[in-house]
Amino acid sequence: MWKHDSYASTRQLLLPAKMKFVILATLLACAWAAPQRMVMPRLPASVIMKGKYQLIPSNRIVGGVEVVPNSLPFQVSLQRRSLAGTYSQSCGGSILDELTILDAAHCIAGANIDNLRIVAGEHSLSVDSGLEQNRLISRTATHPRYNSATYEDDISLLFLDAPLDLSVPSAKAIALPPPTSELDPPAGLIITVSGWGTTSSGGSISDVLRAVDIPVVSDADCDAAYGGTASAPAVFPSMMCAGDTTNGGIDSCQGDSGGPLFTGTGADAVQHGIVSWGQGCAFARFPGVYTQVSYFLDWIAAARG
């Protein structure tokens, strides 16, 4: 399962060219010296500059299981069209209503929306079940304060060119959480993340929708893991973290970006987070970092109109 999709991972890190070259050269030198294949970390530039990163073993397996087909009817696949005209998995997303998808800003930053589509009712990416609903995107709304260097305010809405049919069991809207003042998910709460992302860091996209249960990690512990300080946080209040900080092995991964972090199942699910960023996949020291939806309820309401 995820961290950043293949398109997003090619973004500029907004570092001076000389500094980027030095960091790249150092990482590659370490990788060549290592006994196993290593891949680059995918992190905000602000975290990399603090030195809070490590090369990622490509064989680290991410936990989780295949879900019962269409048991998460709010989950959608955001797919990108290639030059050959075929679509492939890029990010996740979730249904807010028949015309609106909740997603991460970095999933669409710089993208041509004419090359994107949303698929609701998806389970297997390679097998057409007949339940899929394909929709193009007519316009998007990205949070005006989204910062690609820190991933602060990493949230967007995608508006479809035609409404989804939400009367069928395979496509349903997910509920939004109460305001943060009423419920800030506490550390230790077990929460679920889902997607078609890779099942190992740097691995291949999963053909079927998978999910994994992970505990919420406190902002303070997560910020410390990524080298944040009171004056220069890495994890902002509008973010939340989740993952197994003792043993690792369970996490979202590349291709899961933009997908939901939620409690409950089916029609009772409530979305608390959006897959945003993190150090590799499933490292015990580095929880996954998510956009905390409860901080953006007013913005979501205003953007939906």
C-alpha positions as CSV (number, residue, x, y, z in Angstrom):
1,M,0.0,0.0,0.0
2,W,1.2,3.7,-0.4
3,K,3.2,6.8,0.3
4,H,3.5,9.0,-2.8
5,D,2.3,8.0,-6.2
6,S,4.7,7.7,-9.1
7,Y,3.7,11.1,-10.5
8,A,4.1,12.9,-7.2
9,S,7.5,11.4,-6.5
10,T,8.9,13.3,-9.5
11,R,8.1,16.7,-8.0
12,Q,10.9,19.2,-7.4
13,L,11.9,19.3,-3.7
14,L,12.4,23.0,-3.9
15,L,16.1,22.7,-2.7
16,P,19.0,24.7,-4.2
17,A,20.4,22.7,-7.1
18,K,23.8,22.2,-5.4
19,M,22.2,20.9,-2.2
20,K,20.0,18.5,-4.2
21,F,23.0,17.2,-6.0
22,V,24.9,16.6,-2.7
23,I,22.0,14.8,-1.1
24,L,21.4,12.7,-4.2
25,A,25.1,11.8,-4.5
26,T,25.2,10.8,-0.8
27,L,22.1,8.6,-0.9
28,L,23.3,6.9,-4.1
29,A,26.7,6.2,-2.6
30,C,25.1,4.6,0.4
31,A,22.8,2.6,-1.8
32,W,25.6,1.2,-3.9
33,A,27.5,0.2,-0.8
34,A,24.5,-1.6,0.8
35,P,24.1,-5.4,0.5
36,Q,20.5,-5.1,-0.7
37,R,18.8,-2.8,-3.2
38,M,17.7,0.4,-1.6
39,V,15.3,3.1,-2.8
40,M,15.1,6.8,-2.1
41,P,12.9,8.2,0.7
42,R,9.8,10.2,-0.3
43,L,9.5,13.0,2.2
44,P,8.9,16.8,2.4
45,A,12.0,18.8,1.6
46,S,11.8,20.3,5.1
47,V,12.3,16.8,6.7
48,I,15.1,15.8,4.3
49,M,17.0,19.0,5.2
50,K,16.8,18.0,8.9
51,G,18.5,14.7,8.1
52,K,15.6,12.7,9.4
53,Y,15.6,10.1,6.7
54,Q,17.3,6.8,5.8
55,L,17.5,4.6,2.7
56,I,14.7,2.2,2.4
57,P,15.1,-1.6,2.0
58,S,13.1,-2.5,-1.1
59,N,12.1,-5.9,0.4
60,R,10.2,-4.4,3.4
61,I,6.7,-6.0,3.3
62,V,3.7,-3.9,4.2
63,G,0.9,-5.7,6.2
64,G,-2.7,-5.8,5.3
65,V,-5.3,-8.0,3.6
66,E,-7.5,-8.0,0.5
67,V,-10.9,-6.6,1.5
68,V,-14.2,-8.3,0.6
69,P,-15.0,-6.9,-2.9
70,N,-16.9,-3.6,-2.7
71,S,-17.0,-3.7,1.1
72,L,-15.4,-0.2,1.2
73,P,-17.9,1.5,-1.3
74,F,-16.5,5.0,-0.6
75,Q,-13.1,4.1,-1.9
76,V,-12.2,5.3,-5.4
77,S,-9.2,4.8,-7.7
78,L,-7.7,8.0,-9.3
79,Q,-6.2,6.8,-12.5
80,R,-3.8,8.5,-15.0
81,R,-4.0,8.0,-18.8
82,S,-0.7,7.2,-20.6
83,L,0.3,8.3,-24.0
84,A,-0.9,5.0,-25.3
85,G,-4.4,5.8,-24.0
86,T,-4.5,3.3,-21.2
87,Y,-5.2,4.1,-17.5
88,S,-3.2,3.1,-14.5
89,Q,-3.5,3.4,-10.8
90,S,-2.1,6.7,-9.4
91,C,-3.9,7.6,-6.2
92,G,-6.8,6.8,-4.0
93,G,-9.7,9.0,-3.0
94,S,-13.1,8.9,-1.3
95,I,-16.7,9.8,-2.3
96,L,-18.2,12.8,-0.5
97,D,-21.3,12.9,-2.8
98,E,-22.3,11.9,-6.3
99,L,-20.2,14.7,-7.8
100,T,-17.4,15.2,-5.3
101,I,-14.2,13.2,-4.4
102,L,-12.0,14.0,-1.4
103,D,-8.3,13.6,-2.2
104,A,-4.8,14.8,-1.5
105,A,-3.5,18.0,-3.1
106,H,-0.2,16.4,-4.1
107,C,-2.1,13.8,-6.2
108,I,-3.3,16.4,-8.7
109,A,-0.6,19.1,-8.3
110,G,0.7,20.0,-11.8
111,A,-1.5,17.3,-13.4
112,N,-3.6,17.8,-16.6
113,I,-7.0,16.8,-15.4
114,D,-7.9,15.8,-18.9
115,N,-5.7,12.8,-18.4
116,L,-7.3,11.7,-15.1
117,R,-10.4,9.7,-14.3
118,I,-12.1,8.4,-11.1
119,V,-13.3,4.8,-10.9
120,A,-15.9,4.0,-8.2
121,G,-16.9,0.4,-7.5
122,E,-13.4,-0.8,-8.3
123,H,-11.9,-3.9,-6.7
124,S,-9.5,-5.6,-9.1
125,L,-7.6,-3.2,-11.4
126,S,-7.3,-6.0,-14.0
127,V,-10.7,-7.6,-13.9
128,D,-13.9,-5.7,-14.9
129,S,-16.7,-6.8,-12.5
130,G,-19.4,-4.7,-14.2
131,L,-19.8,-2.6,-11.0
132,E,-17.2,0.0,-12.0
133,Q,-18.3,3.6,-12.6
134,N,-15.8,5.6,-14.6
135,R,-16.0,9.4,-14.5
136,L,-13.8,12.2,-15.8
137,I,-12.9,15.2,-13.8
138,S,-14.4,18.6,-14.7
139,R,-12.6,20.8,-12.2
140,T,-10.6,20.6,-9.0
141,A,-10.2,22.7,-5.8
142,T,-6.9,22.6,-4.0
143,H,-6.4,24.2,-0.6
144,P,-4.9,27.6,-1.2
145,R,-2.3,27.1,1.5
146,Y,-1.1,23.7,0.2
147,N,2.7,23.7,0.6
148,S,4.6,21.2,-1.6
149,A,7.7,21.6,0.6
150,T,6.1,20.6,3.8
151,Y,2.8,18.9,2.7
152,E,0.9,21.2,4.9
153,D,-2.8,21.5,3.9
154,D,-2.5,18.5,1.5
155,I,-6.1,18.3,0.6
156,S,-8.2,18.8,-2.6
157,L,-11.6,18.2,-4.0
158,L,-12.3,16.6,-7.4
159,F,-15.5,17.5,-9.2
160,L,-16.9,14.9,-11.6
161,D,-18.2,15.5,-15.1
162,A,-21.3,13.3,-14.4
163,P,-22.9,12.1,-11.1
164,L,-22.1,8.7,-9.6
165,D,-25.0,6.4,-9.0
166,L,-24.9,6.1,-5.2
167,S,-28.1,4.0,-5.0
168,V,-26.0,0.8,-5.6
169,P,-24.2,-1.0,-2.8
170,S,-20.8,-0.7,-4.5
171,A,-20.7,3.1,-4.4
172,K,-21.5,5.1,-1.3
173,A,-20.4,8.4,0.3
174,I,-18.2,8.4,3.4
175,A,-19.1,10.4,6.5
176,L,-17.0,13.3,7.6
177,P,-15.8,13.5,11.2
178,P,-16.9,16.0,13.8
179,P,-14.8,19.1,14.3
180,T,-11.4,18.6,16.0
181,S,-12.7,20.5,19.0
182,E,-15.2,17.7,19.5
183,L,-13.0,14.7,18.6
184,D,-9.3,14.6,18.0
185,P,-8.5,10.9,17.4
186,P,-6.5,9.8,20.5
187,A,-3.2,8.0,20.3
188,G,-3.7,4.2,20.3
189,L,-7.1,4.4,18.5
190,I,-7.1,1.6,15.9
191,I,-7.9,3.1,12.5
192,T,-8.0,1.6,9.0
193,V,-6.3,2.7,5.8
194,S,-7.0,1.2,2.3
195,G,-5.8,1.4,-1.2
196,W,-4.2,-0.3,-4.3
197,G,-0.7,0.9,-3.4
198,T,2.4,-1.2,-3.4
199,T,2.8,-4.0,-0.8
200,S,6.4,-3.2,-0.3
201,S,8.4,0.0,-0.5
202,G,9.3,0.5,-4.1
203,G,7.3,-2.6,-5.1
204,S,4.5,-3.1,-7.5
205,I,0.9,-1.8,-7.3
206,S,-1.6,-4.3,-5.8
207,D,-4.2,-5.5,-8.3
208,V,-6.9,-5.7,-5.6
209,L,-8.0,-3.3,-2.9
210,R,-6.3,-3.9,0.4
211,A,-6.7,-2.5,3.9
212,V,-4.7,-2.6,7.2
213,D,-5.6,-1.6,10.7
214,I,-3.0,0.7,12.4
215,P,-2.9,2.7,15.7
216,V,-3.0,6.5,15.9
217,V,0.3,8.0,17.0
218,S,0.4,11.3,18.9
219,D,1.5,14.4,17.0
220,A,4.3,15.0,19.5
221,D,5.8,11.5,19.0
222,C,5.4,11.7,15.3
223,D,6.9,15.2,15.1
224,A,9.9,14.0,17.1
225,A,10.5,11.1,14.8
226,Y,10.7,13.4,11.8
227,G,13.0,15.9,13.5
228,G,10.4,18.6,14.2
229,T,10.8,21.3,16.8
230,A,8.4,23.8,18.4
231,S,9.7,26.5,16.1
232,A,10.0,24.4,13.0
233,P,7.5,21.4,13.1
234,A,7.6,18.6,10.6
235,V,4.1,17.4,11.7
236,F,1.6,20.3,11.9
237,P,-1.6,20.3,14.0
238,S,-3.6,19.8,10.7
239,M,-1.8,16.4,10.2
240,M,-2.3,13.2,12.1
241,C,-0.1,10.1,12.3
242,A,-0.7,6.4,12.4
243,G,1.5,3.2,12.3
244,D,3.1,0.5,14.5
245,T,6.0,2.3,16.2
246,T,7.1,-0.8,18.0
247,N,7.4,-3.4,15.3
248,G,6.6,-1.6,12.0
249,G,5.5,-3.8,9.2
250,I,2.0,-2.2,8.7
251,D,1.5,1.1,6.8
252,S,0.1,2.7,3.7
253,C,2.6,2.9,0.7
254,Q,3.2,4.2,-2.8
255,G,-0.1,4.5,-4.8
256,D,-2.3,4.9,-1.7
257,S,-1.9,8.7,-1.7
258,G,-5.1,10.6,-1.3
259,G,-7.0,7.5,0.0
260,P,-9.0,7.4,3.3
261,L,-7.9,6.8,6.8
262,F,-11.1,5.8,8.6
263,T,-13.0,4.1,11.4
264,G,-16.0,1.9,10.8
265,T,-17.0,0.0,7.7
266,G,-19.4,0.3,4.8
267,A,-22.1,2.9,5.3
268,D,-20.9,3.5,8.9
269,A,-17.4,4.6,8.0
270,V,-16.1,8.0,9.1
271,Q,-13.0,9.5,7.4
272,H,-10.4,11.0,9.7
273,G,-7.4,11.3,7.4
274,I,-6.1,11.5,3.9
275,V,-2.9,9.5,3.0
276,S,-0.2,12.2,2.6
277,W,3.4,11.4,3.2
278,G,6.0,9.4,5.3
279,Q,9.4,7.8,5.4
280,G,9.2,4.8,3.1
281,C,6.6,2.3,4.2
282,A,6.1,0.5,7.5
283,F,9.3,1.6,9.4
284,A,8.7,1.3,13.1
285,R,10.5,4.6,13.7
286,F,8.5,6.6,11.2
287,P,4.7,6.6,11.3
288,G,2.6,7.4,8.2
289,V,1.5,11.1,8.1
290,Y,-2.1,12.0,7.0
291,T,-4.0,15.2,6.4
292,Q,-6.4,15.4,9.4
293,V,-9.9,16.0,7.8
294,S,-11.5,17.5,10.9
295,Y,-9.3,20.6,10.4
296,F,-10.7,21.3,7.0
297,L,-14.5,20.9,7.4
298,D,-15.1,24.6,6.8
299,W,-12.9,24.6,3.7
300,I,-14.6,21.5,2.4
301,A,-18.1,23.0,2.9
302,A,-17.1,26.3,1.1
303,A,-15.3,24.5,-1.8
304,R,-18.3,22.3,-2.4
305,G,-20.5,25.4,-2.6
